[in-house]
């Protein structure tokens, strides 16, 4: 079983739509959680960190459910510029108490927003 | 401040050759991690270095090696290249800390023919 599983899509939505991405992770010892955005043939860029209390950044809302090992990203009022692949990412430290860790990526969910 | 830089941008090699990829982290970051991304997949962890010491290794063969220099820059070496090594190689830098956000460079696209 992969460490991070997410629906690869693709999601094709019109401008102004609301779209939700979900992912699950397998290791309950996971420490921190992120959504990255990756444009075609570019590097992943950090979109937002995800906290247990949920967090919002403009049109983007992320939620974490540690009990269910589930992470979500909601995009409201989609823009053409939101078209990209969204990567669900989990940080797991190999050593208890370490403040470093390695990132485990889902395979990404492709979003296309059309006019 | 400059972001993470990587060189070269693109590289074409033949099977059996060796390659060295370079990365400079964001100023003030002491951790560098390397990831391999093949088409259609998310990046896969290869190595992590912190304060010039290896702190983690992913499930990659011994043909892959890396090191970190006193200025925190890093090199990734791959020996005896195989066709399957063709991928985007990403370097990420970070500060230690609970959330440990990592920031990626533009990557080196390696093609093995």
Interface residues (C-beta under 8 A of the other chain):
Chain A: X4 X31 X32 X34 X41 X42 X43 X44 X45 X46 X49 X87 X89 X91 X94 X98 X99 X100 X101 X102 X103 X104 X105 X106 X107 X108
Chain B: X31 X33 X35 X40 X41 X42 X43 X44 X45 X48 X50 X55 X56 X58 X88 X90 X92 X94 X96 X97 X98 X99 X100 X101 X102 X103 X104 X105 X106 X107 X109
